[in-house]
Amino acid sequence: MKKTIKSDAALKVFSVIIAVSLWLYVVQVESPDIERTIKGVPVVFTQKDTLAEKNLILLNDNEHTIDVRINGSRQYAIEVNRENITVLADVSAIEGTGKHTVMTNVVLPYANLQMVSKSPSSLTVDVDQLVTVEKPVEVVTKGSPKDSYVVGALTAEPETVTISGPKTIIDGIQSVAAIVDVSGKSADTAGLMPLTVLGTNNKEIKSQLLTFDTEEIEVRAEILKTKTVALTPDFYEGASGYQLDESSIKEIQVAGVQTLLDTLTSVKTKPFSIYDINERGEVSVELALPQGVKSLDGETFTLRFVLPAQTGNS
């Protein structure tokens, strides 16, 4: 009885081996032909340099795909995928802007395969004028410096950038910015910053069709210390009895490097005469700022004086 059971088990194993062997023979040796459809094969556009020589450029050329149906030996057909099929489209015959129809050529990875069909069989592409412009680089800050500090001069090197691309995109560029983060800074900051292209309402324009003569800009942001100092009127000659009115400005906020501000307690006006003061006791003055110091409140002020006669009546 045990011998019969063992014989049956051996027979089953032998049958499975025979079945697998026959299947492998059919698949690998006889290898009957099959058809397969490979979807979404990307299209590679050739001769784009020829278009550029005509000042033309393709729009959205990386968005085109086609479906390819192939026929051939199972052994090879099952190995075909989007990565090893090549679909080419020659654009050298295009002569102007607008919409154009181009044909595609499918290159299969194995010689014993053939293409049954492709969908779509032709492509419609958009062509625009290729233009080159020079734009100034605007340095834009992000964040705020440390308390009692402000952003001073902003510089970019180079100051301009050359951009090439489709005219429809170039025309929409409002500015080109290099953004520097000054958050929490109390000293000058500098570094290489990528370019950001901005359109209407400062919305960023991202396009692989835009090319630049430089991808990064050397940016420097000056960080200045702030301080409140007295404003001192400077008369050409003595002005006995002239006093600043209580409502007149007496202090201003200035900014500069800390070594300058540490010893600065007041800022004089540019010299003026008592005869510049009008009947209302007012005079427009300009600041005589030390080099390296700037006023955060402006550089021109109207001072109001109590005239000597009015002082005597008080």
C-alpha positions in Angstrom: 0.0 0.0 0.0 2.8 2.4 0.9 4.6 1.6 -2.3 1.5 2.5 -4.3 1.2 5.9 -2.6 4.9 6.7 -3.3 4.4 5.7 -6.9 1.4 8.0 -7.3 3.4 10.9 -5.7 6.4 10.3 -8.0 4.1 10.1 -11.0 2.5 13.5 -10.1 5.9 15.2 -9.7 7.1 13.7 -13.0 3.9 15.0 -14.7 4.5 18.5 -13.4 8.1 18.4 -14.7 6.9 17.2 -18.1 4.2 20.0 -18.2 6.7 22.7 -17.3 9.2 21.4 -19.8 6.7 21.4 -22.5 5.6 25.0 -21.6 9.2 26.2 -21.6 9.8 24.5 -25.0 6.8 26.2 -26.5 7.7 29.6 -25.0 11.4 29.5 -25.5 12.0 27.3 -28.5 8.8 27.5 -30.5 8.2 31.1 -29.1 4.9 31.9 -30.9 4.4 35.5 -32.0 2.3 37.8 -29.8 1.1 41.4 -30.1 1.6 44.0 -27.3 0.7 47.7 -26.9 3.2 49.9 -25.1 1.5 53.1 -24.0 2.9 56.5 -23.3 6.2 56.3 -25.1 7.9 59.7 -25.0 8.7 61.4 -28.3 12.3 62.7 -28.9 12.3 65.7 -31.2 15.5 65.8 -33.4 17.1 68.7 -35.3 16.0 71.3 -32.8 19.4 73.0 -33.4 18.2 73.6 -37.0 15.1 75.3 -35.6 17.3 77.5 -33.3 19.3 78.6 -36.3 16.0 79.9 -37.8 15.2 81.7 -34.4 12.4 79.2 -33.7 11.7 77.0 -30.7 9.3 74.2 -29.9 6.8 74.7 -27.1 6.0 71.8 -24.7 8.1 69.3 -26.7 8.6 67.1 -23.7 4.8 66.5 -23.2 4.3 64.4 -26.4 3.9 60.6 -26.2 2.4 57.9 -28.4 1.1 54.4 -28.0 3.0 51.7 -30.0 1.6 48.2 -30.9 4.2 45.7 -31.8 4.3 42.1 -33.0 6.9 39.4 -32.7 8.5 36.6 -30.7 7.1 36.3 -27.2 10.6 36.0 -25.9 11.5 39.5 -27.1 8.1 41.2 -27.2 7.6 40.8 -23.4 10.9 42.6 -22.8 9.8 45.8 -24.7 8.9 48.8 -22.5 8.7 52.6 -22.6 12.4 52.9 -21.8 13.8 50.8 -24.7 11.5 52.0 -27.5 12.7 55.1 -29.3 10.2 57.4 -31.0 11.8 60.2 -33.1 10.3 63.2 -34.7 12.3 65.4 -37.1 11.4 69.1 -37.0 14.1 70.4 -39.4 11.5 71.1 -42.1 9.6 73.6 -40.0 10.0 77.2 -41.3 7.8 79.4 -39.2 5.8 79.9 -36.0 2.4 78.4 -35.3 1.1 74.9 -35.4 2.9 72.2 -37.5 2.3 68.5 -38.2 5.3 66.2 -37.9 5.6 62.5 -38.5 7.2 60.0 -36.1 9.6 57.2 -36.6 9.6 54.2 -34.2 12.8 52.3 -33.5 12.3 48.9 -31.8 15.0 47.4 -29.6 15.1 44.0 -31.3 15.3 43.2 -35.1 12.8 40.4 -35.0 10.0 42.7 -33.8 7.8 44.8 -36.0 5.5 47.7 -35.4 1.8 47.0 -36.1 0.5 50.5 -35.5 1.2 53.8 -33.6 -1.3 56.2 -32.1 -1.3 59.0 -33.0 0.4 58.5 -36.3 1.5 62.1 -36.5 1.9 65.0 -34.0 0.8 68.6 -34.0 3.5 70.8 -32.4 3.5 74.5 -31.5 6.4 76.6 -32.6 7.3 80.1 -31.3 9.9 82.7 -32.1 13.1 82.3 -30.2 14.2 85.6 -28.7 17.1 86.7 -26.4 16.8 89.7 -24.0 18.9 91.2 -21.2 17.2 91.9 -17.9 18.4 93.6 -14.7 18.7 91.5 -11.6 16.7 92.7 -8.7 17.9 91.6 -5.2 14.9 90.8 -3.0 15.1 90.0 0.7 13.2 87.4 2.6 12.5 87.7 6.3 13.6 90.4 8.8 17.0 91.1 10.4 17.6 91.0 14.1 15.8 93.6 16.2 17.5 97.1 16.0 18.9 96.1 12.6 17.8 97.0 9.1 18.7 96.0 5.5 21.1 98.5 3.8 22.5 98.3 0.3 21.7 95.3 -1.9 24.1 94.4 -4.7 24.2 91.7 -7.4 27.1 90.5 -9.5 26.5 90.4 -12.4 23.8 93.1 -12.4 22.1 91.8 -15.5 21.3 88.4 -17.0 20.7 87.3 -20.6 17.7 85.1 -21.1 16.7 83.1 -24.2 13.4 81.4 -24.8 10.0 81.5 -26.5 8.8 85.1 -27.2 5.4 84.4 -25.5 7.2 83.5 -22.3 9.8 86.2 -22.5 7.1 88.9 -23.0 5.5 87.8 -19.7 8.6 88.4 -17.6 8.2 91.4 -15.3 11.5 91.0 -13.4 14.3 88.7 -12.6 15.1 88.4 -8.9 17.8 86.9 -6.7 16.3 86.2 -3.2 18.5 86.5 -0.1 17.3 85.4 3.3 18.1 88.0 6.0 16.1 86.4 8.8 17.7 87.2 12.2 20.9 88.6 10.6 23.0 91.2 12.5 25.9 91.3 10.0 26.2 91.5 6.2 25.3 88.4 4.3 26.5 87.2 0.9 26.3 84.1 -1.3 25.4 82.6 -4.6 21.7 82.7 -5.2 19.6 81.1 -7.9 17.6 83.3 -10.3 13.8 83.6 -9.9 11.8 84.7 -12.9 8.7 86.7 -12.0 5.6 87.6 -14.0 2.4 89.4 -13.4 1.6 89.9 -9.7 5.1 88.6 -8.9 4.0 85.0 -9.8 7.0 82.8 -10.5 7.5 81.7 -14.1 9.0 78.2 -14.3 9.9 76.9 -17.7 12.5 74.5 -19.0 12.4 76.4 -22.3 14.2 79.4 -20.7 18.0 79.4 -20.7 20.3 81.9 -18.9 23.9 82.9 -19.4 24.4 82.4 -15.7 22.3 80.3 -13.3 23.4 81.9 -10.1 24.1 85.5 -8.9 26.6 86.7 -6.3 24.3 88.6 -3.9 25.3 90.8 -1.0 22.9 92.3 1.6 24.2 95.0 3.9 22.9 94.7 7.5 23.0 98.0 9.5 22.6 98.8 13.2 19.9 101.4 14.0 20.0 104.2 16.7 17.9 107.2 17.7 20.0 110.4 17.9 19.3 114.1 18.5 18.7 116.5 15.5 20.8 119.6 16.0 20.0 122.8 14.0 23.2 124.4 12.6 22.9 128.2 12.0 25.4 130.1 9.9 25.6 132.5 12.8 24.4 132.8 16.3 20.6 132.6 16.7 20.1 133.8 20.2 16.6 133.3 21.4 15.6 130.8 18.7 14.3 127.6 20.2 12.7 124.6 18.7 9.0 124.5 19.2 7.7 121.6 21.4 5.9 120.1 18.3 9.0 120.2 16.1 11.0 117.1 15.4 14.0 116.8 17.7 15.2 113.2 17.2 15.7 111.0 14.1 16.5 107.3 13.6 19.6 106.5 11.7 21.3 103.4 10.5 25.0 102.5 9.9 27.7 100.1 10.8 27.9 99.6 14.6 31.4 101.1 15.0 30.1 104.4 13.5 26.9 104.5 15.6 28.6 103.7 18.9 30.1 107.3 19.1 27.2 109.1 17.3 24.8 111.0 19.6 23.5 113.7 17.3 23.2 114.7 13.6 23.4 118.3 12.5 21.4 119.9 9.7 23.2 121.6 6.9 23.9 125.3 7.9 21.0 127.7 7.4 20.3 131.3 8.3 17.7 132.8 10.7 16.5 134.7 7.6 15.5 131.3 6.1 12.9 131.0 8.8 9.4 132.2 7.7 6.9 134.2 9.6 5.4 131.0 11.0 8.7 130.1 12.4 9.3 127.2 10.0 12.3 126.3 7.9 13.1 123.4 5.5 16.4 121.8 6.3 18.6 119.0 5.0 20.7 116.7 7.1 24.5 116.7 7.1 24.9 113.0 7.6 28.3 111.5 8.4 29.7 109.2 5.7 28.3 105.7 6.2 25.3 106.8 8.1 21.8 107.1 6.6 18.5 108.5 8.0 15.6 106.1 8.2 13.2 109.1 8.6 14.3 110.9 5.4 16.9 113.6 4.8 14.7 116.7 4.5 12.7 118.1 7.4 10.6 121.1 8.4 11.7 122.5 11.7 9.5 124.8 13.7 11.0 127.5 16.0 9.6 129.7 18.7 10.7 133.2 17.6 12.5 135.4 20.1 9.5 137.8 20.5 7.3 134.8 21.1 9.8 133.5 23.7 9.6 136.7 25.5 5.8 136.6 25.7 5.7 133.2 27.1 
